[in-house]
Structure formats: structure tokens, C-alpha cells
Amino acid sequence: MNKGKLIVFSAPSGSGKTTIVRYLLKQQELNLEFSISATSREKRGNEIDGKDYYYLSLKEFKNNIKNDAFLEWEEVYRDNFYGTLNSEVERIWAMGKHVIFDIDVSGGLRIKRKFPEQTLAIFVKPPSIDELKIRLKKRKTENTDKINMRVAKASAELATAPLFDCVIVNSDLEDALKKAYNKVDSFLNQHK
Ligand code: 5GP
């Protein structure tokens, strides 16, 4: 393995971790590249295959599991599989960049366990479950059933926060962005 680092952002859906990850990707001096996950879930209207996710059929996804092609994978919601392909991390390290992940809590912790020294695992916490519900409703990407499913899962995910290297509470976005930048920057500089 080379000296590339792994920066993991995990959080309940709707906590704002994607916004933070996108912001960090724009800071070129950090030299980060987004790990494009594979998923068996349906593509949303504005998403692009090979940019947001690699969209696989359920069968293709399961074949990749069988062939040991994943660094980690998770059935995040029923029949909605998500995972990181080994080839994705290798692609990014080969570019001489560090990998940044926007993945669920179990996947994030699994990466941390596999590469404890190379990984900085950050948990993004919503200010409250009520606020999370409001944000998911505003996003209008899921129906009420799916929102309820995500909120129910969020409560269990919040309990795992202490297992991460650090927790960022996203109540004020500007403040959360600044904290995230500082954490990542100092980790990358410490472990050169
Ligand atoms: P969404 O459907 O909103 O894009 O993502 C649903 C959840 O799946 C999010 O919590 C997201 O972080 C998680 N997820 C996305 N990619 C991966 C991955 O590669 N592995 C795991 N374990 N979770 C992922």
C-alpha cells in the first residue's frame, strides 16, 4: 500500500456531510479525490453515473461481493446496497491523491478498522433528530416512508459517534466547514 490517506465522513442521512465533503474537495491544496461508491439503489434525477455513484443492478452488486471486489459494503436500506470498490481506492492513490469518503456509519468504521493509521474518521452530527427530519423533508428527494426509515436509522447511528476520531456538530454550516477543514488539514500534515 502507498502513503495515501483515507478521510472518512459518516453521518446520518441529512446531517449535511455531503455539503462538507463537497467543500473540502474544492480546496485543492488538500489534494483530495472523492471515492465514488457503487450502489444498487435507483439513480435520482440529477445524479450522474460514474460521478455520484457507479449504479449497479442488484445482481451485479452481489457478484462483486462474491468476487471480493469491495473494501467494504453495506445493505444500508433494504435491497439498497452501497459499497466501496477496492479498485476505486487504488485509482485515487495511483493519482497521488488522498481519498475522501461520504459513507454510512458502519462502512466508515470498517475502513477505520482496516487502515487505523491511514484513516481519519469524522462523524457529522445533526443538531437534533427533529432538525434532521426538517432537513430531509426540505430536500424532497425521498417520500414520507423513506424519510421515516432514514430518521429511525439515524437514532441508532448517533450512538456510534464516540467510535470516530472526532465529531463535528453541524448546527452552523460555516463553522462546521471550518472545523472540518482544520481537522483534515492537520491530519494530512501530521502524517506525511
Ligand atoms: P444516498 O442514498 O442518500 O445517496 O445514501 C444513503 C447512505 O448510503 C448514506 O448514508 C451514504 O453515506 C451511504 N453510502 C454511500 N456510499 C456508501 C459506501 O460506499 N459504503 C457504505 N457503507 N455506505 C455508503
py3Dmol code that shows the C-alpha trace and the ligand (Angstrom):
import py3Dmol

protein = """\
ATOM      1  CA  MET A   1       0.000   0.000   0.000  1.00  0.00           C
ATOM      2  CA  ASN A   2       1.248   3.505  -0.651  1.00  0.00           C
ATOM      3  CA  LYS A   3       1.173   6.504   1.654  1.00  0.00           C
ATOM      4  CA  GLY A   4      -2.191   7.846   0.536  1.00  0.00           C
ATOM      5  CA  LYS A   5      -4.596   8.732   3.341  1.00  0.00           C
ATOM      6  CA  LEU A   6      -8.261   7.983   3.825  1.00  0.00           C
ATOM      7  CA  ILE A   7     -10.628  10.684   5.088  1.00  0.00           C
ATOM      8  CA  VAL A   8     -13.983   9.270   6.107  1.00  0.00           C
ATOM      9  CA  PHE A   9     -17.105  11.370   6.663  1.00  0.00           C
ATOM     10  CA  SER A  10     -20.006   9.451   8.125  1.00  0.00           C
ATOM     11  CA  ALA A  11     -23.302  10.682   9.488  1.00  0.00           C
ATOM     12  CA  PRO A  12     -26.999  10.019   9.485  1.00  0.00           C
ATOM     13  CA  SER A  13     -28.592  10.881   6.138  1.00  0.00           C
ATOM     14  CA  GLY A  14     -29.460  14.611   6.094  1.00  0.00           C
ATOM     15  CA  SER A  15     -26.751  15.743   8.528  1.00  0.00           C
ATOM     16  CA  GLY A  16     -25.015  17.817   5.902  1.00  0.00           C
ATOM     17  CA  LYS A  17     -21.954  15.649   5.441  1.00  0.00           C
ATOM     18  CA  THR A  18     -22.215  15.769   1.654  1.00  0.00           C
ATOM     19  CA  THR A  19     -22.046  19.580   1.734  1.00  0.00           C
ATOM     20  CA  ILE A  20     -18.932  19.387   3.894  1.00  0.00           C
ATOM     21  CA  VAL A  21     -17.287  16.790   1.653  1.00  0.00           C
ATOM     22  CA  ARG A  22     -18.008  18.877  -1.467  1.00  0.00           C
ATOM     23  CA  TYR A  23     -16.486  21.938   0.179  1.00  0.00           C
ATOM     24  CA  LEU A  24     -13.310  20.076   1.108  1.00  0.00           C
ATOM     25  CA  LEU A  25     -12.968  18.711  -2.430  1.00  0.00           C
ATOM     26  CA  LYS A  26     -12.847  22.285  -3.728  1.00  0.00           C
ATOM     27  CA  GLN A  27      -9.831  23.093  -1.535  1.00  0.00           C
ATOM     28  CA  GLN A  28      -7.167  21.976  -3.987  1.00  0.00           C
ATOM     29  CA  GLU A  29      -4.271  22.224  -1.538  1.00  0.00           C
ATOM     30  CA  LEU A  30      -5.768  19.312   0.408  1.00  0.00           C
ATOM     31  CA  ASN A  31      -5.248  17.073  -2.635  1.00  0.00           C
ATOM     32  CA  LEU A  32      -8.429  15.051  -2.080  1.00  0.00           C
ATOM     33  CA  GLU A  33     -10.378  12.925  -4.525  1.00  0.00           C
ATOM     34  CA  PHE A  34     -13.907  11.667  -3.920  1.00  0.00           C
ATOM     35  CA  SER A  35     -14.393   7.928  -3.585  1.00  0.00           C
ATOM     36  CA  ILE A  36     -17.262   7.102  -5.914  1.00  0.00           C
ATOM     37  CA  SER A  37     -19.251   4.338  -4.273  1.00  0.00           C
ATOM     38  CA  ALA A  38     -21.127   1.605  -6.041  1.00  0.00           C
ATOM     39  CA  THR A  39     -24.831   1.291  -5.260  1.00  0.00           C
ATOM     40  CA  SER A  40     -27.816  -0.804  -6.233  1.00  0.00           C
ATOM     41  CA  ARG A  41     -30.276   1.978  -5.446  1.00  0.00           C
ATOM     42  CA  GLU A  42     -32.078   3.851  -8.203  1.00  0.00           C
ATOM     43  CA  LYS A  43     -30.450   6.914  -9.715  1.00  0.00           C
ATOM     44  CA  ARG A  44     -32.041  10.200  -8.619  1.00  0.00           C
ATOM     45  CA  GLY A  45     -32.958  12.762 -11.286  1.00  0.00           C
ATOM     46  CA  ASN A  46     -29.881  14.984 -11.101  1.00  0.00           C
ATOM     47  CA  GLU A  47     -27.307  12.275 -10.458  1.00  0.00           C
ATOM     48  CA  ILE A  48     -24.694  11.084 -12.929  1.00  0.00           C
ATOM     49  CA  ASP A  49     -23.404   7.524 -13.303  1.00  0.00           C
ATOM     50  CA  GLY A  50     -19.660   7.413 -12.671  1.00  0.00           C
ATOM     51  CA  LYS A  51     -19.725  10.751 -10.858  1.00  0.00           C
ATOM     52  CA  ASP A  52     -22.155  10.440  -7.933  1.00  0.00           C
ATOM     53  CA  TYR A  53     -22.140   6.645  -7.849  1.00  0.00           C
ATOM     54  CA  TYR A  54     -21.462   3.650 -10.025  1.00  0.00           C
ATOM     55  CA  TYR A  55     -25.027   2.355 -10.424  1.00  0.00           C
ATOM     56  CA  LEU A  56     -25.132  -1.437 -10.472  1.00  0.00           C
ATOM     57  CA  SER A  57     -28.019  -3.847 -10.663  1.00  0.00           C
ATOM     58  CA  LEU A  58     -28.646  -5.912  -7.547  1.00  0.00           C
ATOM     59  CA  LYS A  59     -27.190  -8.899  -9.377  1.00  0.00           C
ATOM     60  CA  GLU A  60     -24.022  -7.069 -10.418  1.00  0.00           C
ATOM     61  CA  PHE A  61     -23.587  -5.783  -6.887  1.00  0.00           C
ATOM     62  CA  LYS A  62     -23.911  -9.259  -5.394  1.00  0.00           C
ATOM     63  CA  ASN A  63     -21.430 -10.648  -7.927  1.00  0.00           C
ATOM     64  CA  ASN A  64     -18.895  -8.073  -6.824  1.00  0.00           C
ATOM     65  CA  ILE A  65     -19.428  -9.136  -3.209  1.00  0.00           C
ATOM     66  CA  LYS A  66     -18.820 -12.740  -4.202  1.00  0.00           C
ATOM     67  CA  ASN A  67     -15.640 -11.781  -6.062  1.00  0.00           C
ATOM     68  CA  ASP A  68     -14.267  -9.896  -3.045  1.00  0.00           C
ATOM     69  CA  ALA A  69     -14.153  -6.670  -5.050  1.00  0.00           C
ATOM     70  CA  PHE A  70     -15.268  -4.461  -2.143  1.00  0.00           C
ATOM     71  CA  LEU A  71     -13.177  -2.795   0.535  1.00  0.00           C
ATOM     72  CA  GLU A  72     -16.451  -2.518   2.457  1.00  0.00           C
ATOM     73  CA  TRP A  73     -20.113  -2.812   1.581  1.00  0.00           C
ATOM     74  CA  GLU A  74     -23.374  -2.438   3.428  1.00  0.00           C
ATOM     75  CA  GLU A  75     -27.059  -3.046   2.819  1.00  0.00           C
ATOM     76  CA  VAL A  76     -27.817   0.479   4.051  1.00  0.00           C
ATOM     77  CA  TYR A  77     -31.552   0.163   3.374  1.00  0.00           C
ATOM     78  CA  ARG A  78     -33.415  -2.951   2.300  1.00  0.00           C
ATOM     79  CA  ASP A  79     -32.173  -4.046  -1.144  1.00  0.00           C
ATOM     80  CA  ASN A  80     -30.230  -0.795  -1.382  1.00  0.00           C
ATOM     81  CA  PHE A  81     -26.615  -1.880  -1.271  1.00  0.00           C
ATOM     82  CA  TYR A  82     -23.719   0.566  -1.129  1.00  0.00           C
ATOM     83  CA  GLY A  83     -20.028  -0.191  -1.176  1.00  0.00           C
ATOM     84  CA  THR A  84     -16.501   0.955  -1.903  1.00  0.00           C
ATOM     85  CA  LEU A  85     -14.707  -0.974  -4.612  1.00  0.00           C
ATOM     86  CA  ASN A  86     -11.033  -1.763  -3.931  1.00  0.00           C
ATOM     87  CA  SER A  87     -10.326  -0.541  -7.447  1.00  0.00           C
ATOM     88  CA  GLU A  88     -11.704   2.907  -6.552  1.00  0.00           C
ATOM     89  CA  VAL A  89      -9.200   3.486  -3.738  1.00  0.00           C
ATOM     90  CA  GLU A  90      -6.376   2.153  -5.894  1.00  0.00           C
ATOM     91  CA  ARG A  91      -7.402   4.506  -8.724  1.00  0.00           C
ATOM     92  CA  ILE A  92      -7.175   7.534  -6.426  1.00  0.00           C
ATOM     93  CA  TRP A  93      -3.925   6.541  -4.721  1.00  0.00           C
ATOM     94  CA  ALA A  94      -2.401   5.954  -8.162  1.00  0.00           C
ATOM     95  CA  MET A  95      -3.204   9.630  -8.916  1.00  0.00           C
ATOM     96  CA  GLY A  96      -1.111  10.573  -5.864  1.00  0.00           C
ATOM     97  CA  LYS A  97      -4.192  11.851  -4.025  1.00  0.00           C
ATOM     98  CA  HIS A  98      -5.895  11.188  -0.698  1.00  0.00           C
ATOM     99  CA  VAL A  99      -9.315   9.536  -0.696  1.00  0.00           C
ATOM    100  CA  ILE A 100     -12.354  11.230   0.837  1.00  0.00           C
ATOM    101  CA  PHE A 101     -15.435   9.125   1.596  1.00  0.00           C
ATOM    102  CA  ASP A 102     -19.073  10.074   2.126  1.00  0.00           C
ATOM    103  CA  ILE A 103     -20.367   6.797   3.507  1.00  0.00           C
ATOM    104  CA  ASP A 104     -22.600   5.353   6.172  1.00  0.00           C
ATOM    105  CA  VAL A 105     -21.511   4.808   9.759  1.00  0.00           C
ATOM    106  CA  SER A 106     -20.776   1.065   9.579  1.00  0.00           C
ATOM    107  CA  GLY A 107     -18.807   1.408   6.354  1.00  0.00           C
ATOM    108  CA  GLY A 108     -16.821   4.300   7.799  1.00  0.00           C
ATOM    109  CA  LEU A 109     -15.891   2.352  10.903  1.00  0.00           C
ATOM    110  CA  ARG A 110     -14.948  -0.653   8.833  1.00  0.00           C
ATOM    111  CA  ILE A 111     -12.456   1.420   6.831  1.00  0.00           C
ATOM    112  CA  LYS A 112     -11.041   2.853  10.064  1.00  0.00           C
ATOM    113  CA  ARG A 113     -10.545  -0.695  11.401  1.00  0.00           C
ATOM    114  CA  LYS A 114      -8.870  -1.854   8.192  1.00  0.00           C
ATOM    115  CA  PHE A 115      -6.481   1.115   7.968  1.00  0.00           C
ATOM    116  CA  PRO A 116      -6.283   2.548  11.503  1.00  0.00           C
ATOM    117  CA  GLU A 117      -3.188   4.720  10.965  1.00  0.00           C
ATOM    118  CA  GLN A 118      -4.012   5.964   7.477  1.00  0.00           C
ATOM    119  CA  THR A 119      -7.616   6.917   8.251  1.00  0.00           C
ATOM    120  CA  LEU A 120      -9.192   9.983   9.814  1.00  0.00           C
ATOM    121  CA  ALA A 121     -12.833   9.118  10.590  1.00  0.00           C
ATOM    122  CA  ILE A 122     -15.136  12.085  11.208  1.00  0.00           C
ATOM    123  CA  PHE A 123     -18.724  11.848  12.398  1.00  0.00           C
ATOM    124  CA  VAL A 124     -21.057  14.703  11.428  1.00  0.00           C
ATOM    125  CA  LYS A 125     -23.856  15.163  13.918  1.00  0.00           C
ATOM    126  CA  PRO A 126     -27.125  16.960  13.171  1.00  0.00           C
ATOM    127  CA  PRO A 127     -28.180  19.399  15.924  1.00  0.00           C
ATOM    128  CA  SER A 128     -31.171  17.157  16.731  1.00  0.00           C
ATOM    129  CA  ILE A 129     -33.388  14.412  15.309  1.00  0.00           C
ATOM    130  CA  ASP A 130     -36.179  16.972  14.762  1.00  0.00           C
ATOM    131  CA  GLU A 131     -33.864  19.178  12.738  1.00  0.00           C
ATOM    132  CA  LEU A 132     -32.790  16.134  10.722  1.00  0.00           C
ATOM    133  CA  LYS A 133     -36.414  15.413   9.843  1.00  0.00           C
ATOM    134  CA  ILE A 134     -36.920  19.014   8.709  1.00  0.00           C
ATOM    135  CA  ARG A 135     -33.803  18.878   6.503  1.00  0.00           C
ATOM    136  CA  LEU A 136     -34.829  15.605   4.874  1.00  0.00           C
ATOM    137  CA  LYS A 137     -38.299  16.974   4.129  1.00  0.00           C
ATOM    138  CA  LYS A 138     -36.824  20.129   2.597  1.00  0.00           C
ATOM    139  CA  ARG A 139     -34.535  18.074   0.377  1.00  0.00           C
ATOM    140  CA  LYS A 140     -37.594  16.493  -1.278  1.00  0.00           C
ATOM    141  CA  THR A 141     -35.607  13.514  -2.576  1.00  0.00           C
ATOM    142  CA  GLU A 142     -37.456  10.846  -0.563  1.00  0.00           C
ATOM    143  CA  ASN A 143     -41.118  10.150   0.158  1.00  0.00           C
ATOM    144  CA  THR A 144     -42.504  10.159   3.722  1.00  0.00           C
ATOM    145  CA  ASP A 145     -41.948   6.423   4.230  1.00  0.00           C
ATOM    146  CA  LYS A 146     -38.322   6.676   3.190  1.00  0.00           C
ATOM    147  CA  ILE A 147     -37.813   9.751   5.363  1.00  0.00           C
ATOM    148  CA  ASN A 148     -39.207   7.877   8.386  1.00  0.00           C
ATOM    149  CA  MET A 149     -36.918   4.955   7.612  1.00  0.00           C
ATOM    150  CA  ARG A 150     -33.894   7.273   7.476  1.00  0.00           C
ATOM    151  CA  VAL A 151     -34.867   9.029  10.705  1.00  0.00           C
ATOM    152  CA  ALA A 152     -35.309   5.708  12.537  1.00  0.00           C
ATOM    153  CA  LYS A 153     -31.871   4.617  11.376  1.00  0.00           C
ATOM    154  CA  ALA A 154     -30.364   7.944  12.429  1.00  0.00           C
ATOM    155  CA  SER A 155     -31.081   7.351  16.109  1.00  0.00           C
ATOM    156  CA  ALA A 156     -29.050   4.132  16.077  1.00  0.00           C
ATOM    157  CA  GLU A 157     -26.270   5.782  14.081  1.00  0.00           C
ATOM    158  CA  LEU A 158     -25.941   8.642  16.566  1.00  0.00           C
ATOM    159  CA  ALA A 159     -24.951   6.135  19.230  1.00  0.00           C
ATOM    160  CA  THR A 160     -21.801   5.232  17.265  1.00  0.00           C
ATOM    161  CA  ALA A 161     -20.389   8.780  17.272  1.00  0.00           C
ATOM    162  CA  PRO A 162     -17.876   8.110  20.114  1.00  0.00           C
ATOM    163  CA  LEU A 163     -16.185   5.423  17.983  1.00  0.00           C
ATOM    164  CA  PHE A 164     -14.984   8.057  15.489  1.00  0.00           C
ATOM    165  CA  ASP A 165     -11.750  10.065  15.690  1.00  0.00           C
ATOM    166  CA  CYS A 166     -13.793  13.234  16.017  1.00  0.00           C
ATOM    167  CA  VAL A 167     -17.342  14.587  15.972  1.00  0.00           C
ATOM    168  CA  ILE A 168     -18.442  17.788  14.243  1.00  0.00           C
ATOM    169  CA  VAL A 169     -21.880  19.145  15.173  1.00  0.00           C
ATOM    170  CA  ASN A 170     -23.428  20.721  12.113  1.00  0.00           C
ATOM    171  CA  SER A 171     -25.643  23.442  13.569  1.00  0.00           C
ATOM    172  CA  ASP A 172     -23.868  26.340  11.872  1.00  0.00           C
ATOM    173  CA  LEU A 173     -22.621  25.343   8.414  1.00  0.00           C
ATOM    174  CA  GLU A 174     -19.801  27.925   8.165  1.00  0.00           C
ATOM    175  CA  ASP A 175     -18.464  26.798  11.494  1.00  0.00           C
ATOM    176  CA  ALA A 176     -18.750  23.098  10.550  1.00  0.00           C
ATOM    177  CA  LEU A 177     -16.851  23.724   7.284  1.00  0.00           C
ATOM    178  CA  LYS A 178     -14.054  25.499   9.122  1.00  0.00           C
ATOM    179  CA  LYS A 179     -13.735  22.748  11.729  1.00  0.00           C
ATOM    180  CA  ALA A 180     -13.742  20.034   9.072  1.00  0.00           C
ATOM    181  CA  TYR A 181     -11.036  21.836   7.076  1.00  0.00           C
ATOM    182  CA  ASN A 182      -8.799  22.236  10.122  1.00  0.00           C
ATOM    183  CA  LYS A 183      -9.156  18.607  11.197  1.00  0.00           C
ATOM    184  CA  VAL A 184      -8.360  17.251   7.742  1.00  0.00           C
ATOM    185  CA  ASP A 185      -5.515  19.698   7.114  1.00  0.00           C
ATOM    186  CA  SER A 186      -3.765  18.909  10.374  1.00  0.00           C
ATOM    187  CA  PHE A 187      -4.207  15.142   9.923  1.00  0.00           C
ATOM    188  CA  LEU A 188      -2.677  15.267   6.442  1.00  0.00           C
ATOM    189  CA  ASN A 189       0.215  17.392   7.653  1.00  0.00           C
ATOM    190  CA  GLN A 190       0.908  15.268  10.718  1.00  0.00           C
ATOM    191  CA  HIS A 191       1.069  12.003   8.798  1.00  0.00           C
ATOM    192  CA  LYS A 192       3.188  12.966   5.798  1.00  0.00           C
TER     193      LYS A 192
END
"""
ligand_1 = """\
24
5GP
P -27.988 8.125 -0.510
O -28.974 7.104 -0.965
O -28.650 9.267 0.237
O -27.064 8.606 -1.604
O -27.029 7.417 0.545
C -27.563 6.658 1.570
C -26.497 6.279 2.562
O -25.544 5.376 1.990
C -25.701 7.466 3.064
O -25.606 7.397 4.477
C -24.381 7.265 2.405
O -23.366 7.838 3.174
C -24.259 5.767 2.385
N -23.228 5.303 1.455
C -22.894 5.858 0.265
N -21.871 5.199 -0.270
C -21.524 4.202 0.583
C -20.498 3.183 0.559
O -19.688 3.057 -0.342
N -20.485 2.347 1.611
C -21.327 2.443 2.653
N -21.187 1.582 3.638
N -22.285 3.395 2.699
C -22.382 4.273 1.671
"""
view = py3Dmol.view(width=600, height=400)
view.addModel(protein, "pdb")
view.setStyle({"model": 0}, {"cartoon": {"style": "trace"}})
view.addModel(ligand_1, "xyz")
view.setStyle({"model": 1}, {"stick": {}})
view.zoomTo()
view.show()
